[in-house]
Amino acid sequence: MLHMVSPCTLPLRLISAGNLINNRGFIHEKRILDSFVLILGDLGTLYITQSDKEYEISTNQYVLLFPGIQHMGYKASQGHLSYYWCHFTISEDKYIVVGHDEINQQLVFTKAGIANDHYIIPETGDLHHNKREVLLYRQLLDAYKRSSYSEYLAHYALSLLAMEITADFVSGYALGLESSTYKHITEIMEWIRVNRIENLSVTRVAEVFNYNPNYLSGAFKKHTGVSLLDYITRTKIDFAKSLLLSSRDSVKDIANYVGFDDEKYFMKVFKKLEGVTPSQYRNAFYRKHLNDM
């Protein structure tokens, strides 16, 4: 897998950004650009190739498209599709593209862990701390619409997002060096994401992966920093957030869809995690560039 590596002493330079929403079987156009493109999946699945590599980008997954390399859709999306995108360049073209085996050369290993002073964005990956990255992406869209204040507002918003993705990658990379358990934990996280509308519990997840519930809870928190129960709840709320912004369904219907039988309890959990009610959240991010093709 390729990785873009660039010093983070200068901001990335945003060209444009938006949120594509499509319900008609979207296929990405074939093209070669002279800029980077970062795509983050929101709802549904985007099928896209880069240099003949096929990617399926779903919720809380991303792909980085490189300048000068052809990319195109290879299959139509099914049902509701929503993803965030941005085009950007790198100040003074100060970047290199390296393979996975060369990442060690870009990192500084200390007694406290891994230190890093570069943006490092893999060709594709999962966002394990998706609350922060998705929120930063939406703030980026808002900054892009308010660029009349200063173009650097959007540049630094993009740079902060890139650094968050980098921190996520470096954290996962360090855990991967420590133990192969991390790979199993990421598999569990993906299973929870795919089954987020089901009635999930720690016991249910432990049964599926043949773990003792107490052991799995401890291992999960060690490798992610959050409890398994909190992660299940957060995954459901994050999905509800996406539905609030990309559909006109009622709060009650969304609560039921993501597995909350009690609308009031859903609203209580939502406000505890987000600091606002579902309705207030829906109205918060109004400056968005929407497109469907």
Salt bridges, closest charged atoms under 4 A:
GLU29 OE2 - ARG31 NH1 3.50
GLU92 OE1 - LYS94 NZ 3.05
ASP117 OD1 - HIS118 ND1 2.72
GLU123 OE1 - LYS53 NZ 3.49
ASP142 OD2 - ARG146 NE 2.97
ASP142 OD1 - ARG287 NH1 3.58
GLU151 OE1 - ARG13 NH2 3.38
GLU151 OE1 - HIS155 NE2 3.11
GLU164 OE2 - ARG132 NE 2.73
ASP168 OD1 - HIS128 ND1 3.70
GLU187 OE1 - HIS184 NE2 3.94
GLU190 OE2 - ARG193 NH2 2.60
ASP238 OD1 - ARG234 NH1 2.87
ASP238 OD1 - LYS241 NZ 3.37
GLU274 OE2 - ARG234 NH1 2.63
GLU274 OE2 - LYS241 NZ 3.35
ASP292 OD2 - ARG24 NH2 3.33
